[in-house]
């Protein structure tokens, strides 16, 4: 039952917002008493925290599945971009805004976990890309990672004013192309061009 409550709460929070959905709404959706919900989650804060952790873990599983494909580093980076875009709908953005406003401690905790995980992911991608010959050997990896995320934050801010997911994805692709061309070798540029050509088909 705990897993069912968590799955239902995750879906409702993302669709309607962390503040908007009440414990009554969740119990009604499941056809159970509110007391049953409180048996597994003693208050809404605990349920919201469990939900955000569930969302975070699902994203990590998606990234791990991509990494396990053992693609080259540039292909991997673009597929992770697609995963993140698919988890970044307009509804999700609205829900995250509610999380930030009404549950700031949980938002900060999850944002920190997300940043740590993605920093590790991108760092490993760059390190492997250098070894594979797709990225330049003389890169300052820490600096490149910081610039990468600074750019991502800028793209997110721009994307918040765009409703269509396809246009958001195009914006993210343009940034990733810009970033990759700055750090790639000739071999990497060739692979990048192939990815972009396949994307346009």
Secondary structure, 3 states (H helix, E strand, C coil): CHHHHHHHHHHHHHHHCCCCCCHHHHHHHHCCCHHHHHHHCCCHHHHHHHHHHHHHHHHHHHHHHHHCCCCCHHHHHHHHHHHHHHCCCHHHHHHHHHHHHHCHHHHHHHHHHHHHHHHHHHHHHHHHHHHHCCECCCCCHHHHHHHHHHHHHHHHHHHCCCCCHHHHHHHHHHHHHHHHHHHECHHHHHHHHHHHHHHHC
